[in-house]
Amino acid sequence: MASPDTPNLNQHRQLRAFCHAAQTGSISKAAERLKLSQPSVSLQIQALEKDLDTLLFERCGPKIRLTPAGDLLLEMAQPLVDGFSRLADSFSARLGEVHAGPLDIASGEATLLYILPDIIKSFSDEYPQIDVRLHNVTGHDGMALLRADDVDFAVGSMIDVPDDMVYHPIYDYKPALIMCKGHPLEDKETITLEDISPYGLILPPRHLSTWSVVDLVFQQHGVPYNVVLEAGGWEVIKRYVEIGTGISIVTSICLRGFENLTVKPMDNYFPNRSYGVVVRRGKFLSAQAKQFLEMMDDDFFSRQSTPPPSKRKSTHRSEALITNL
């Protein structure tokens, strides 16, 4: 392999093929993503292995797995490949320019409904040339999109952060108990878990983190509970609570003040829930992605009833956020 001070285009092609094969665990999937033939990708990886005089993949039929040397190379090469592919965007960003291009954001329904609309509107008004594409996905699918570099970043809530991801919380929401008007618990000033126990709960599906948190808190306090309905989406849950089907423990992100509900704080039992940005570790962010994150910072300040910082300060805060990613 040529020395580090004399890089060439062939090296970049080889490293790009290697990184995509490592991400997908498949030569054929890497070829499909790169719009190349499978033999071409195989030859590039073989040439890289020959230049480095080491085996980068263990081959098990159609599947491949990184060797320890491959793991090391991926850690070193991925930022280089990302940086090269985003060179034009990086140059524009250094000049303070945001040109036309795509911005792909993965997010769950709650974030799409309650956090992003105002930011998306402001961003689209200021940068109409940017093609913003929202991907409505659950946490697991969002991680898959991040790992495949199919999105720039995700916006949502995380409890357990994988090693290959960085989570930067921005917004903070409190837990609350919601019930229909006239419910027996409506006039009770302080609600305990024992008070909730006799009444049926409406919760999101079991595979989502809200169910796990509720289950953990009740178990820790040794209080039984009963789920009468599983429903996807806070808007659906609120509607069924309004008509008296059950009560629910929600995050205040979904409460906008005009619901026909009685709301009781539950932060004496349940933790606050943060929402923020999730990025693959080492990911190069485009100029448009950085600008969007800066707008999220400004939105955070406005929600806190704090005068937004000057453009210069906001940019510095955004740069600190991006550096941490």
C-alpha positions in Angstrom: 0.0 0.0 0.0 1.2 3.5 -0.8 2.6 5.5 2.1 0.1 7.7 4.0 1.5 10.9 2.5 0.8 9.7 -1.0 -2.9 8.7 -1.0 -4.5 7.8 -4.4 -7.9 7.2 -5.8 -7.5 3.4 -5.8 -6.9 3.4 -2.1 -10.1 5.4 -1.5 -12.1 3.0 -3.7 -10.7 0.0 -1.8 -11.4 1.5 1.6 -14.9 2.5 0.6 -15.6 -1.1 -0.6 -14.1 -2.4 2.6 -16.2 -0.1 4.8 -19.5 -0.9 3.1 -18.8 -4.6 3.2 -18.0 -4.3 6.9 -21.2 -2.4 7.6 -23.5 -4.8 5.7 -21.6 -8.0 6.5 -22.0 -9.0 2.8 -20.0 -8.4 -0.4 -23.2 -8.6 -2.5 -25.0 -6.0 -0.3 -21.9 -3.7 -0.4 -21.9 -4.0 -4.2 -25.6 -3.2 -4.4 -25.1 -0.1 -2.2 -22.1 1.1 -4.2 -23.8 0.2 -7.6 -20.9 -2.0 -8.6 -20.7 -5.6 -9.5 -19.9 -8.2 -6.8 -16.7 -9.3 -8.4 -15.5 -5.7 -8.6 -16.0 -5.2 -4.8 -14.4 -8.5 -4.1 -11.3 -7.6 -6.1 -11.0 -4.2 -4.4 -11.1 -5.9 -1.0 -8.6 -8.5 -2.0 -6.3 -5.9 -3.4 -6.5 -4.0 -0.1 -5.7 -7.2 1.9 -2.7 -7.8 -0.4 -1.4 -4.2 0.0 -1.8 -4.5 3.8 -0.5 -8.0 3.9 -3.3 -9.1 6.3 -6.7 -10.8 6.3 -9.5 -8.4 6.9 -12.5 -10.7 6.7 -13.3 -14.3 7.7 -15.5 -15.7 5.0 -18.3 -18.1 6.0 -20.1 -18.8 2.7 -22.0 -15.7 1.6 -21.5 -14.0 5.0 -18.3 -12.3 6.1 -17.0 -11.2 9.5 -14.3 -8.8 10.4 -11.0 -10.1 11.8 -9.3 -8.2 14.6 -7.2 -6.5 11.9 -10.4 -5.6 10.0 -11.9 -4.1 13.2 -8.9 -1.9 13.6 -8.9 -0.8 10.0 -12.6 0.0 10.0 -12.1 2.2 13.0 -9.4 4.1 11.2 -10.8 4.1 7.7 -14.5 5.0 8.3 -13.9 8.6 9.1 -11.6 9.0 6.1 -14.2 7.5 3.7 -16.9 9.6 5.2 -14.8 12.7 5.0 -13.9 12.1 1.4 -17.5 11.4 0.3 -18.6 14.6 2.1 -15.7 16.8 0.9 -17.9 19.3 -1.0 -20.3 19.6 1.9 -17.4 20.1 4.4 -15.9 22.8 2.2 -19.3 24.6 2.0 -19.7 24.3 5.7 -16.3 25.9 6.4 -17.4 28.7 4.1 -20.7 29.0 6.1 -22.8 27.9 3.1 -25.6 25.4 2.9 -26.3 24.3 -0.7 -29.0 22.1 -2.2 -28.9 18.5 -1.1 -30.7 15.9 0.9 -31.2 15.8 4.7 -32.4 12.4 6.0 -33.7 12.2 9.6 -35.0 9.1 11.3 -37.5 9.5 14.1 -40.4 7.9 15.9 -44.0 9.1 15.8 -43.8 11.1 19.1 -40.8 13.1 17.9 -42.4 13.7 14.5 -45.6 14.9 16.0 -44.4 17.0 19.0 -40.8 18.1 18.6 -39.9 18.4 14.9 -42.8 20.2 13.1 -41.8 23.8 14.1 -38.1 23.1 13.5 -38.8 21.5 10.1 -41.0 24.5 9.1 -38.3 27.0 10.1 -35.6 25.0 8.3 -37.6 24.6 5.1 -38.4 28.3 5.1 -34.8 29.3 5.4 -33.3 26.5 3.2 -36.0 25.7 0.6 -33.3 24.1 -1.6 -32.7 21.3 1.0 -34.6 18.2 0.4 -35.7 17.1 3.9 -36.8 13.5 4.2 -38.3 12.2 7.4 -38.2 8.4 8.1 -40.9 7.3 10.6 -39.3 4.3 12.3 -39.0 2.7 15.7 -35.8 2.6 17.7 -34.5 -0.7 16.3 -35.1 0.3 12.7 -33.7 3.7 13.3 -30.4 2.2 14.5 -30.3 0.1 11.3 -30.7 3.2 9.2 -27.9 5.0 11.1 -25.5 2.0 10.8 -26.2 1.8 7.0 -25.6 5.5 6.6 -29.1 5.8 5.1 -29.9 8.8 7.4 -27.8 11.7 8.6 -29.0 11.4 12.2 -31.9 10.3 14.3 -34.0 12.4 16.8 -35.7 10.6 19.6 -35.3 9.2 23.1 -32.7 6.6 24.2 -32.2 4.7 27.4 -29.5 2.2 26.5 -27.0 3.7 24.0 -25.1 1.2 21.8 -21.3 1.5 21.8 -21.3 2.6 18.1 -23.7 5.4 18.7 -23.6 8.8 20.4 -26.7 10.3 22.0 -26.9 14.0 22.9 -30.0 14.8 24.9 -31.6 18.2 24.3 -35.2 18.2 25.6 -36.5 16.9 28.9 -40.0 15.9 29.7 -41.8 14.8 32.9 -43.9 11.7 33.5 -47.6 12.1 34.1 -50.8 10.1 34.8 -53.7 10.9 32.5 -57.3 10.0 33.1 -60.8 11.0 31.8 -62.7 13.8 33.3 -64.7 12.6 36.3 -62.4 9.7 37.1 -62.4 8.6 40.8 -58.7 9.7 41.1 -59.4 13.2 39.6 -59.7 15.0 43.0 -56.8 13.2 44.7 -54.0 15.6 45.2 -51.1 13.1 45.3 -51.3 9.8 43.3 -49.5 6.7 44.5 -48.8 3.4 42.7 -51.3 1.8 45.1 -53.9 4.3 43.9 -53.3 3.3 40.3 -53.2 -0.4 40.8 -57.0 -1.1 40.8 -57.5 0.7 37.4 -56.6 -0.7 34.0 -53.6 0.9 32.2 -53.4 1.7 28.5 -49.7 1.4 27.4 -47.7 1.4 24.2 -46.7 -2.1 22.9 -44.5 -4.2 25.0 -41.4 -3.9 22.8 -41.2 -0.2 23.4 -39.2 1.3 26.3 -42.3 3.0 28.0 -43.7 -0.4 28.9 -40.4 -1.6 30.3 -40.1 1.6 32.5 -43.6 1.2 33.8 -43.2 -2.5 34.5 -39.8 -1.9 36.3 -41.2 0.9 38.6 -44.3 -1.2 39.7 -42.1 -4.3 40.3 -39.5 -2.3 42.3 -42.3 -1.1 44.6 -44.1 -4.5 44.7 -47.3 -3.1 43.4 -49.5 -5.1 40.9 -50.9 -3.5 37.8 -53.2 -4.4 35.0 -53.0 -3.5 31.3 -56.4 -3.4 29.6 -55.2 -2.1 26.2 -52.0 -1.9 24.2 -52.1 0.9 21.7 -49.5 2.4 19.4 -49.0 6.2 19.5 -49.7 8.7 22.2 -52.6 10.3 20.2 -54.4 6.9 20.1 -53.7 6.4 23.8 -55.0 9.8 24.8 -58.2 9.3 22.8 -59.0 6.0 24.5 -58.2 7.5 27.9 -60.6 10.4 27.1 -63.5 8.0 26.6 -62.8 6.1 29.8 -61.3 2.9 28.5 -58.4 3.2 31.0 -55.8 5.4 32.4 -52.2 5.8 31.2 -48.7 6.9 32.3 -47.3 9.1 29.6 -44.4 11.5 29.0 -45.4 15.2 28.9 -44.0 15.5 25.4 -47.5 14.4 24.2 -49.5 16.8 26.3 -50.4 20.1 24.5 -52.9 21.5 27.0 -56.1 21.3 25.0 -56.9 17.6 25.7 -60.1 16.7 27.5 -58.1 15.0 30.3 -57.1 15.2 33.9 -53.3 15.2 34.3 -51.4 14.3 37.5 -47.6 14.5 38.0 -45.8 11.2 38.5 -42.2 12.3 38.8 -42.1 11.1 42.4 -42.0 7.5 40.9 -41.0 7.7 37.2 -37.9 9.3 35.7 -37.9 12.2 33.3 -37.5 11.3 29.7 -35.0 13.0 27.4 -35.2 13.5 23.7 -32.2 14.4 21.5 -29.9 13.6 18.6 -28.5 10.1 17.8 -25.5 9.8 15.5 -23.3 6.9 14.5 -20.0 7.4 16.2 -17.5 8.9 13.8 -20.2 10.0 11.4 -19.3 13.0 9.2 -22.2 15.5 9.3 -23.1 17.5 6.2 -23.5 21.3 6.3 -27.3 21.0 6.2 -27.2 18.5 9.1 -25.1 20.9 11.2 -27.4 23.7 10.4 -30.5 21.7 11.4 -28.8 20.8 14.7 -28.1 24.5 15.3 -31.8 25.2 14.8 -32.7 22.5 17.4 -30.5 24.3 19.8 -32.3 27.6 19.2 -35.6 25.8 19.6 -34.5 24.4 22.9 -33.6 27.9 24.2 -37.0 29.2 23.1 -38.9 26.4 24.8 -37.0 27.3 28.0 -38.2 30.9 27.8 -34.6 31.9 27.6 -33.6 34.5 25.0 -31.8 32.6 22.2 -28.1 33.2 22.0 -26.6 35.2 19.2 -25.8 33.4 16.0 -22.2 33.2 16.9 -22.9 31.7 20.3 -25.4 29.2 18.9 -22.9 28.1 16.3 -20.3 27.5 19.0 -22.8 25.4 21.0 -23.7 23.5 17.9 -20.1 22.9 17.1 -19.5 21.6 20.7 -22.5 19.2 20.2 -21.1 18.0 16.9 -17.6 17.5 18.3 -19.1 15.3 21.1 -20.7 13.2 18.4 
